């Protein structure tokens, strides 16, 4: 991907194009947003579980706090680049994007960014209802925590977007890479804390999760926002996220460049 002054000059135009597409395809964007509401389902399931079984450290208040923050973080960090790339590569529409002076990846970044107002417009009433009807969450609120939380979400998004770039680029070689990505998504759901707090994983799985990138993609910002990670551990957690973000970006860019070479070699 090329950047620098050219990117800065093109940024307003990219955002305008992304916004126009989000408005034109608002129903599609809305569907993408609604597909990221699984934490509501998991909150209902785990609430039923704790009514019959005592789970250490997991009462109704803790559940509400965890899955409410998970819902917010999921909206902040989700992307749909892998589906868009698969479609563009199969249909050949990527070719027209490659003729433009900037990498098509930047257009996808812009599309992702301009979708945030719609994401939060959809999620805000849900979060408000959870805060109003559920037990008080008793979250600690501070400027420092807010800044750390935002930074953590940004690093998680960078890792998620980069890995979707990598899996999307596999379509250059296989024609369709969604099957492989679905396997990755399943692992992310378990080890990233999407279906349950990672602290509830059995010992060996919890240890294995420490060596995988999934916690950095979701669980760390959730743990920060839900007061499950003490402030003394924030710096270490952010460093872990940064390392994973750099690694995932490297993997994504490598897959993209190799894929473009193959695409060009076959007359794409």
C-alpha positions as CSV (number, residue, x, y, z in Angstrom):
1,X,0.0,0.0,0.0
2,X,1.3,3.4,-0.9
3,X,0.8,6.3,1.5
4,X,2.4,9.6,2.3
5,X,1.2,13.0,1.0
6,X,-0.8,11.4,-1.8
7,X,-2.9,9.5,0.7
8,X,-3.5,12.6,2.8
9,X,-4.7,14.5,-0.2
10,X,-7.0,11.7,-1.2
11,X,-8.3,11.0,2.3
12,X,-11.3,13.4,2.1
13,X,-12.3,11.9,-1.3
14,X,-12.0,8.4,0.0
15,X,-14.2,9.1,3.0
16,X,-16.8,10.8,0.8
17,X,-16.9,7.8,-1.5
18,X,-17.1,5.4,1.4
19,X,-19.9,7.5,2.9
20,X,-21.8,7.6,-0.4
21,X,-21.6,3.8,-0.7
22,X,-22.6,3.3,3.0
23,X,-25.7,5.4,2.3
24,X,-26.5,3.7,-1.1
25,X,-26.1,0.3,0.5
26,X,-27.4,1.2,4.0
27,X,-29.5,-2.0,4.2
28,X,-26.4,-4.1,3.5
29,X,-24.4,-2.2,6.1
30,X,-27.2,-2.6,8.6
31,X,-27.2,-6.3,8.1
32,X,-23.4,-6.4,8.7
33,X,-24.0,-4.4,11.9
34,X,-26.7,-6.7,13.2
35,X,-24.6,-9.8,12.5
36,X,-22.3,-8.6,15.2
37,X,-24.9,-8.8,18.0
38,X,-24.1,-12.3,19.1
39,X,-23.1,-11.0,22.6
40,X,-26.8,-10.4,23.3
41,X,-27.5,-14.1,22.6
42,X,-24.6,-15.2,24.7
43,X,-25.8,-12.9,27.6
44,X,-29.2,-14.7,27.5
45,X,-27.6,-18.1,27.4
46,X,-25.1,-17.5,30.2
47,X,-27.8,-15.7,32.3
48,X,-29.8,-19.0,32.2
49,X,-26.7,-20.9,33.1
50,X,-25.9,-18.9,36.3
51,X,-29.5,-19.3,37.5
52,X,-28.9,-23.0,37.9
53,X,-25.2,-23.4,38.3
54,X,-22.8,-21.4,40.4
55,X,-20.0,-20.1,38.2
56,X,-17.1,-18.6,40.2
57,X,-16.7,-14.8,39.6
58,X,-19.6,-14.8,37.1
59,X,-22.9,-13.4,38.5
60,X,-25.6,-11.6,36.6
61,X,-24.0,-8.2,37.1
62,X,-20.6,-9.5,35.8
63,X,-22.3,-11.1,32.9
64,X,-24.1,-8.0,31.9
65,X,-21.0,-5.9,32.2
66,X,-18.9,-8.3,30.2
67,X,-21.3,-8.9,27.3
68,X,-22.4,-5.3,27.1
69,X,-18.7,-4.2,26.7
70,X,-18.2,-7.1,24.2
71,X,-21.1,-5.8,22.1
72,X,-19.5,-2.3,22.0
73,X,-16.0,-3.6,21.3
74,X,-17.3,-5.9,18.5
75,X,-18.9,-2.9,16.8
76,X,-15.6,-1.0,17.2
77,X,-13.4,-3.7,15.8
78,X,-15.5,-5.6,13.2
79,X,-14.7,-5.5,9.5
80,X,-16.1,-7.2,6.4
81,X,-13.1,-6.8,4.1
82,X,-12.7,-10.6,3.5
83,X,-16.2,-10.8,2.0
84,X,-15.8,-7.7,-0.2
85,X,-12.4,-8.9,-1.5
86,X,-13.7,-12.4,-2.3
87,X,-16.5,-10.8,-4.3
88,X,-14.3,-8.3,-6.1
89,X,-11.7,-10.9,-7.1
90,X,-14.3,-13.4,-8.3
91,X,-16.3,-10.8,-10.2
92,X,-13.2,-9.0,-11.6
93,X,-14.4,-5.6,-10.3
94,X,-11.1,-5.3,-8.5
95,X,-9.4,-4.5,-11.8
96,X,-11.0,-1.1,-12.1
97,X,-9.9,-0.3,-8.5
98,X,-6.3,-1.2,-9.3
99,X,-6.2,1.4,-12.0
100,X,-6.6,4.2,-9.4
101,X,-3.5,5.9,-8.0
102,X,-4.0,4.6,-4.5
103,X,-4.3,1.0,-3.3
104,X,-7.9,-0.3,-3.1
105,X,-7.2,-1.3,0.4
106,X,-7.4,2.4,1.4
107,X,-10.9,2.5,0.0
108,X,-11.9,-0.4,2.2
109,X,-10.4,1.4,5.2
110,X,-12.5,4.4,4.4
111,X,-15.6,2.3,4.0
112,X,-15.0,0.8,7.4
113,X,-14.4,4.1,9.1
114,X,-17.5,5.9,7.7
115,X,-19.7,3.0,8.9
116,X,-19.2,3.8,12.6
117,X,-22.0,6.4,12.9
118,X,-24.5,3.8,11.7
119,X,-23.0,1.1,13.9
120,X,-23.3,3.2,17.0
121,X,-26.8,4.4,16.0
122,X,-27.9,0.8,15.9
123,X,-26.1,-0.3,19.0
124,X,-26.7,2.7,21.3
125,X,-30.4,1.9,22.0
126,X,-29.5,-1.7,22.8
127,X,-26.7,-0.7,25.2
128,X,-29.1,1.9,26.8
129,X,-31.7,-0.8,27.4
130,X,-29.2,-3.1,29.0
131,X,-28.0,-0.4,31.3
132,X,-31.6,0.5,32.2
133,X,-33.1,-2.9,32.7
134,X,-30.2,-5.0,33.9
135,X,-28.5,-4.9,37.3
136,X,-26.2,-1.9,37.7
137,X,-22.9,-2.6,36.0
138,X,-20.8,-0.4,38.3
139,X,-18.2,0.3,35.7
140,X,-15.3,2.6,36.6
141,X,-15.3,5.6,34.3
142,X,-12.3,7.9,33.9
143,X,-10.5,9.8,31.1
144,X,-7.4,7.6,31.3
145,X,-9.4,4.4,31.1
146,X,-11.4,5.9,28.2
147,X,-8.2,6.7,26.3
148,X,-6.7,3.3,26.9
149,X,-9.9,1.6,25.9
150,X,-10.0,3.5,22.6
151,X,-6.4,2.8,21.9
152,X,-6.9,-0.9,22.7
153,X,-10.0,-1.0,20.3
154,X,-7.9,0.7,17.5
155,X,-5.1,-1.9,17.9
156,X,-7.7,-4.8,17.9
157,X,-9.3,-3.3,14.7
158,X,-5.9,-3.1,13.0
159,X,-5.3,-6.8,13.7
160,X,-8.8,-7.9,12.6
161,X,-8.6,-5.8,9.4
162,X,-5.1,-7.0,8.6
163,X,-6.1,-10.7,9.0
164,X,-9.2,-10.2,6.8
165,X,-6.9,-8.7,4.2
166,X,-4.7,-11.8,4.4
167,X,-7.7,-14.2,4.1
168,X,-9.3,-12.1,1.4
169,X,-6.1,-12.2,-0.6
170,X,-6.1,-16.0,-0.5
171,X,-9.0,-15.7,-3.0
172,X,-6.3,-14.7,-5.6
173,X,-5.0,-18.3,-5.3
174,X,-8.1,-20.4,-4.5
175,X,-11.0,-18.4,-6.1
176,X,-12.8,-18.4,-2.8
177,X,-11.4,-18.2,0.7
178,X,-14.4,-17.8,3.0
179,X,-14.3,-21.4,4.1
180,X,-10.8,-20.9,5.6
181,X,-11.8,-17.6,7.1
182,X,-14.9,-19.3,8.8
183,X,-12.5,-21.7,10.5
184,X,-10.4,-18.7,11.7
185,X,-13.6,-17.0,12.9
186,X,-14.6,-20.0,14.9
187,X,-11.2,-20.1,16.7
188,X,-11.5,-16.3,17.2
189,X,-15.0,-16.7,18.8
190,X,-13.6,-19.2,21.3
191,X,-10.2,-17.9,22.1
192,X,-11.1,-14.2,21.7
193,X,-13.8,-14.2,24.3
194,X,-16.7,-13.6,22.0
195,X,-18.7,-16.6,23.2
196,X,-17.5,-16.6,26.8
197,X,-14.9,-14.9,29.0
198,X,-11.5,-16.5,28.3
199,X,-11.1,-17.1,32.0
200,X,-13.8,-19.8,31.7
201,X,-11.8,-21.8,29.2
202,X,-10.3,-25.1,30.5
203,X,-6.7,-24.8,31.7
204,X,-4.9,-26.1,28.6
205,X,-7.1,-24.1,26.2
206,X,-6.5,-20.9,28.3
207,X,-2.8,-21.5,28.2
208,X,-2.9,-22.1,24.4
209,X,-4.9,-18.8,24.0
210,X,-2.0,-16.9,25.5
211,X,0.1,-17.8,22.4
212,X,-2.6,-16.9,19.9
213,X,-3.6,-13.5,18.5
214,X,-7.3,-13.8,19.3
215,X,-7.3,-12.3,22.7
216,X,-5.6,-9.2,21.3
217,X,-8.4,-8.9,18.8
218,X,-11.3,-8.7,21.2
219,X,-10.8,-9.9,24.8
220,X,-8.1,-7.3,25.9
221,X,-10.3,-4.2,25.1
222,X,-13.3,-6.0,26.6
223,X,-11.3,-6.8,29.8
224,X,-10.2,-3.2,30.0
225,X,-13.7,-1.8,29.5
226,X,-15.3,-4.3,31.8
227,X,-12.8,-3.7,34.6
228,X,-11.5,-7.2,34.4
229,X,-7.9,-6.1,33.8
230,X,-6.3,-4.0,36.5
231,X,-4.6,-0.7,35.4
232,X,-1.2,-2.1,36.3
233,X,-1.6,-4.6,33.5
234,X,-2.8,-2.2,30.8
235,X,0.7,-1.3,29.5
236,X,1.7,-5.0,29.0
237,X,-1.7,-5.7,27.3
238,X,-1.3,-2.8,24.9
239,X,2.3,-3.9,24.1
240,X,0.9,-7.4,23.3
241,X,-1.7,-5.9,21.1
242,X,0.8,-3.7,19.3
243,X,3.1,-6.7,18.5
244,X,0.2,-8.7,17.2
245,X,-1.1,-5.7,15.1
246,X,2.3,-5.3,13.5
247,X,2.6,-9.1,12.9
248,X,-1.0,-9.3,11.4
249,X,-0.3,-6.2,9.2
250,X,2.9,-7.8,7.9
251,X,1.0,-11.0,7.1
252,X,-1.9,-9.1,5.4
253,X,0.4,-7.0,3.2
254,X,2.5,-10.0,2.2
255,X,-0.6,-12.0,1.2
256,X,-2.0,-8.9,-0.7
257,X,1.2,-8.3,-2.7
258,X,1.7,-11.9,-3.6
259,X,-1.9,-12.1,-4.6
260,X,-1.7,-9.1,-6.8
261,X,1.3,-10.6,-8.6
262,X,-0.7,-13.7,-9.4
263,X,-3.7,-11.6,-10.4
264,X,-1.6,-9.6,-12.8
265,X,0.2,-12.6,-14.2
266,X,-3.1,-14.2,-15.2
267,X,-4.4,-11.0,-16.8
268,X,-6.6,-9.9,-13.9
